[in-house]
C-alpha cells in the first residue's frame, strides 16, 4: 500500500510539473535570497534558499510511526526523494518524538521540524553505515555517516521550531580516547600525510571509534539552518565543509560532550552565523581549513565568515581559529556578541597553529563584544600548539603560518589573566595587531604578553 501511494504521489508531481511555466520566478519551487553585508573587508553577498512555493511532504504520509525507528527512517528517506524529484520540496516532521537512523539530504530539499517535533537520532553506530566520504579533524576519510549528511547538494535547508537530538548512549562511551582509538588516528594521519587516496582511508573498524559529526554539509552550495534547536552531539555539531553560501540563523545549540564545537566552518566561503545561542563543551565557533598535506592538496581557503548578534553561554573560546588551518583563513568579522556572566571561557579570540600547518591567517575583525570572567584572556595567539600530537606522529614537512591583520575594537571583559598574549616564532613574527578600546575590569597577571610580534598597537 505504501509503495502504491508513493507511485501515485510521484505521478501527481510529474503531472503538475508538466503544467508549470518556467518563465517566471514566482512559480519556482526554490527561490534564492541574497543577504548583503558590509564588512571591514568589503561587501559580502550570501545566497540562501527559500521554499515559499514548494510542495510539502509529511513523513506520516510515507509510513513514519512514533517509536518505530525503521519505519520513520524509511519514511524520511522517501519524502526526501519525492521532494528532490519535485525540484523543490519541504519534508515535514510533525509534532512528536521520532526515532531515526541517519538522514541524507538531497538538493532542493528543506527538512522542516514543526514546533514540538523532535528527531531523536539512534546511538547505534551501525545505523550510520555504510561509510561516507567525510573528515576527522581536518583529514578526509571514509567514516560513519554524520547524523544528517548532505554531499554535493545545492539549495538545502533545515528549518522550523523543532529539535534535533542525539541519543548519546554509545557516543558518550566513545568520548574516551584509549590506545586503539589513538592508533587509528595515527594511521589516518600517516595515510593523509603520505598522499594515500581518500578511498583507501577506511576508518570504520572495531576500535577506531571516530565519532561522526551531527550535521555536515560536504561540498554544498546555498545552505540554510534556521530556527531549530540542537541538543547533544557525538562530535562537532554543525560542520559546513568545502561549502559556499551558508546561513545559520536563530539556532540554539546545547552540547557539552567531547569536541562539541558549535559551528566549524571548514574550507568554506561566505558563511553567516547570526542570532544564535551557543552552550558548548568546546569552542562556540571554530573556524578551520583542513590539516597539513590534505588541505594543501585541496587548496580551498576559508573566507568571508560573519558571526554576529549571538549569545554564548559556555565554550572554550568565543571564536577559535585553527588549529586545522592549513588551507588558509581570511576575512572573519565578529560583531555584537555577548558572553553571558558565569560562562566558562578561555579566550574571546584564540588563533592556534603549529609548525606542521602552513596556511595563513589574515584579516580578523572583532568588535562590540562583551564578556564577564574569562579564565585566560581576551586575545590569544599561539604558534606551537600540538597538544597530544607532539610525540605521537612525525613532522613530514615543516610549514609555518603567517598571521597578520588582527583588529579588536570595543571589546570589554571583567576578570582576566591578560588582555592579550601572543607567542610566535622568531622566524615568522605575527604582524599588525590592533587593540582599540579593548579593556578588562581586572587583570590578574599582565596586560600584554608579546613574543615575536611586529606592529602591535593600542588605542
N, C-alpha and C positions, 0 to 999 in steps of 0.2 A: 504493500500500500504506500509506504514512504517513497519507494522508487517511482511509483506512478505519479505521485504528487510532485516529485522533483522534475519529472519529464514534462508534466503539464505546465508547471511554473516556468521552466526554461523556454517552452514553446511560446508562452504568453509574452515573455520578454523579447524574444526574437521578432515576433509579430509586431509588437509595439515599436521596436527599433526600426523596422522597415518603414513605418509610417511617420517617423520623426524627422523633421527637416534638420539639416546640418548647417544651414547658413547663419543662424542666429545663436549668439552665446546664451540667450535667455533659456534655451531648451537643453543646453548641455547639462549632463548629469554631474559633472565635476567642473567647478569654476575656480580659477586661480586668483586669489587675492594677493596684492603686493603691499607689504609694510615697508615704508621708507623711514630710515632712522639716521639722523645727523649724529655723527661721532667725531671725536678729535682727529680721526684718520680719514675722514670723508664720509659721504653718504653711502649707506649700506641698504640695499633693497633685498628683502627676503620674501620669497613666494611661499604661499601655503594653500592647501586645497580646501574648498568648501563643497558641501554636498546638498545644497538647497533644493535641487530638483531631482535628487537621486531616489530610486526605489528603496523600500525598506524590506528587510528580510529578518523576521523574528525567528530566533532559533527554536522556539517551541513548535513552529510550523514544520520543522525538519526533524522533530522527534526528541528534542532535548528534554531531560527529566531531572528534577531535583534529586540529588543523591545517586545519580546514575552517571558515573564518570564516562563509561564507554559511549552511552547514547548522546551525552552532551558534547563530547569531543567530536563525534561524527557529525552531529548537527551543526556545530560551529564551522567545521571544515566545508560542509555542503553549502551553508549560507554564504561563506566567503567565496566559494566557487561561483555561485549564482551572481553575487554582486560584481565580481570581476568580469564575468561573461556579459553582464549588462552594461559594461563600460562605465560603471559607477554605481555603487550601492552602499546602503547603510545596514550593517549587521546589528540587529537589536538584541541586547542582553537584558531581559526584563527583570523586575524586582525578584529577589530571592538569592539564595546562595547556590551557585552552580559549580560543581567539581569538574575539573577538566585536566587533560594532558596538555602537551604543547599546542600552541596556536601559531600557524604560519600564515601571515598576511599576504595579500596579493595587491597588485596595482589597482588604483581607483576604488579602494575599499575603506570605509570608515567603520571601525569596531566601536559601537556606541553602547555605553552602560547606563541604563536608566537609574534614577535615584532609588537607592535601596537595593541595587543589584551588586552582587559580589561574585567575581570569578576567583575561585579558590583552586590554586594550581597544585597538583599532586606533588608529593615529595619522593615519589618512586623514580629513581634515575632512569630505569628502562622506559619510562613514559616520554623520555626526551631523546630517544633513538629513532632512526639511525643518526649517526654523527653528521654534523653540518659544517660547512666552511665558516669558521668563526675565529676568535682570538683568545689568547690568555695573556694578560698584562703586556700588550704590545707585540705579541708574537702570533702570527697566523698559524692555524692548525685545524684539524677536524676533531670536534669535541661534541659533548652533549649539546643539543639544541637549546638556545635561550628559551625561556618560558614563552615569550612572544618574540617571534623572529620574522623579519622581512628582509629578503635578499633581492637586490636589483629591482626594487619596486619604485614606482612613480605615483605620486598622489595617494598617499596612505595616511590614515589618521586613527587615533584612539581618543574618543571624546566621551563626555557625559559626566554625571554626578555620582557614578558608582565607584566601586573599589576593586582593585586588583590585589590579591593576597597570595603570598607564597606560603604554603604549608611547610614547616621547617623541620619536621621530624628527622629526616636524613641529613639535610644540608647543615644543620647545626652541629651534627657529629663530624661532618667534613670540614668544619671550621679549623679543626686541629690540623697541624702540618707535620705529621710523622715522617720518618725516613723514607718510606716508599713514595709518598707524595713529593718530597723534595727531590728524590732521584728522578722522578718523572719530569719535574720542572727542569732539572739539569739536562735531561735528554732533549727536551724541547728546545732549550737554549742552544744546545750543540747543533741540533738539526737546523735551526733558524740561522745560526751564525756561520754555518758552513754551506749554505745555499741549497739544502735539500728541498725538493719541490714540496709545496704545501700539501698536495695529495698524499704524500708519504708520511706526513706528520700526524699519524693516527694516535690520539691521546686517550681514547676510551679503553680502559682495562680495569682490572680488579683493584688496583692500588693507586692510580693516578689521582682520582678524586678532584679533578679540576672542575670546580663548581661553575654552572652556567650563569650568564647574565640574566637578569629578569627580562628586560626589553632591549633588543638590539635591532637597529636599522642599519643594515650592512649594504653599502653601495646603493643607497636610495636617494631619491630626489623629491622634494616637496612633501615634507613630513610635518604632521601636526599632532601634538598631545595637548589636550585642553580639558580642564575641569575635574579630572579623575583624581582619586586618592590611591596611593600605593603603600602597602604595608608588608614589611619584611622582604628579604631578597636573599637568594643563595650567594650572590656576588655583586658586581656593580649593578646599580638599579636601572638607569637609563643610559644606553650606550649608542649614540649616533657614530657610526664608523664609516669612514670614506663616503660620507653623505653630504648633500648640498641642499640648502634651504630647509632648515629645521626650526620649527616653532614649538616651544614648550611653555604653556601659559596656564596659570591658575591650577597648578598641580601641587598636591600635598603629599610629601614623601615622609614616611616614618620607617626607618630601617637601621637597626642597631647591631647587626651581625658583623663578621669579619669582612673587610674590603667593601663595606656598604657605602661607597660614594653615591651621592645623589644623581648627578649627571656627569658623564665622561665623554665630552665631545672629542673625537679622535680622528685625525686626518680628515676633518670635515670643514666645510666652508659655509658661511652665512648661517649662524646659529643664534636664535633669540630665545633667552630664558627670562621670563618676566612674571611678576605677581605670584610667585610660588612660595611655599613654606617647606623648609628642609629641617628634618630632625634625624641626624645621621650618626652612625657609628664610625664613619670615616669622613673624608672631605665632602663638603656640600657640593662644590663644583670642582672637578679635577680635569683640567684641560690637557690633552695628551696628543702625541702624534707618532706613536709606534716606537719600537725598541730596536736600536742598533741596526744590524745589516738588513733586517726585514723592512724597516722604514726607509733606509737608503735605497733599497730596491723599488719600493712603491712610490717614493718621491712625491708625496702628497701632503703639503703643509696644512696645518690647521690655521684658519684665518677668519677674521670678521666674526668674533664671538661677542655678543652683547648680553650682559647679565644685569638686570635692573629690577628695582621695586620688589625685592624679595626679602623674606624673613628667615633667619637661620636660628634654630633653637639649640642645636648641638652639632658638632663636627670637629674634625681635626683642624681644618682650615676653612675659612670662608671661600677662598679660591686658591687652589693649588695648580701650579704649572709644572708638569712632569710627574715622576721623573722620566717617564717614557715620552721623550720629545724629539726623537732623532729625525723626524721629518720636518721639524721646524714649526714654531708657533709665532704668529704675528697678529697684531690688531685685536686686542682684547679690551673691552670697555665695560667697567663695573660702575654702576651708578645707583645711588639712592637705595642702599640696602641696610638692614638693621640686624645686628646680632643681639638677641634678647639677653637681658640681665640673667645671670645664672647659667648661661650656656658654657659648655666645656669646649674650649677652643685653644689652639696653639698659636695660629697667626691669622691675620686678615688676608694677606697675600704672601704665599710661600712659593718661591721658584727653586726647584731642585733638579740637579743633574749630576753627571759624573764623567770621568774620562772616556767612557765607552759610548756615550750617547751621540756626540756630534750634534747635528741640527743647529737650531738657533732660537733665541727668544728676543723679540723686539716689539716695541710699541704697546706697552701695557699701561692702561689708564684706569685708575681707581679714584672715584670722587664721591663725596657726600655719603660717607659710611659712618655709622656709629656703633659702638660696642661697649659692653661692660668689661668685666675682668677677662684678661687673656693670659693663658699660662706662660707664654713666651713673649711675643711682641707683635707689633703691627706689621712690619715688613721683615721677611727673612729670605735671604738668597744663599744657597749652599751649592757648591760645585763639586763636592766629594761625597755624595750620598749614594752609598752602595748597600746599606742595610745588610741582610744576611748573605747577599751575593758576593761580597768581597772575597771570601775564601772558598766559595762553592764552585765557581767556574772561572776559567781563564779570560783574560782580555785578548780577544782575537785581533782587534785593531783599536788603536787609541785615537779618539777624535774629541777635542774639546768643544764646548758650546759657547759661542759668542752670545752675550747677554747685554742688551742696550735699550735705552729709551724707556725708563720706568718712571711713571709720573703718578704721584699720590697727591690729591688735593681735597681739603676739607674732610679730614678723617679724624675721628675722635674715639678714644678708648679710655677706660678707667685704669685699673691696676695692671701694669705690665712689667716685665723684666727689662725690656728695652723698647725703644721706638723702632729702630732698625738694626739688623745685624746682617752684614754682607761678608761672606767668606768666599773669595775667588782665587784662582791660580795666578801666580806671578806671570806665567807665560801668556795669559789671556785675561786681563782685568775686566770687570764689569764697568760699562761706561754709561754716562748720562742718567743719573738717578736724581729726581727732583722731588722734594717733600715740601709742599706748600700748605701751610695751616694744618699740619699733622701734629696732633697733641695727645698726650696721655695725662690723666689727673695725677697719677702716682707712678713713678719709675723706680723700681727697687734695685736695679743694678747699674746700668749705664744707658744714656740716651742713644748714642750712636756707636756701633761697633763695626768698624770697616777694615777690611783687609783686601788689598789689591782692587781698589775702586778708583776710577778716574771721572772727574767732573761730577762730584756729589754736591748738591746744592740744597740749602734750607731757606725757606722764607717764612 
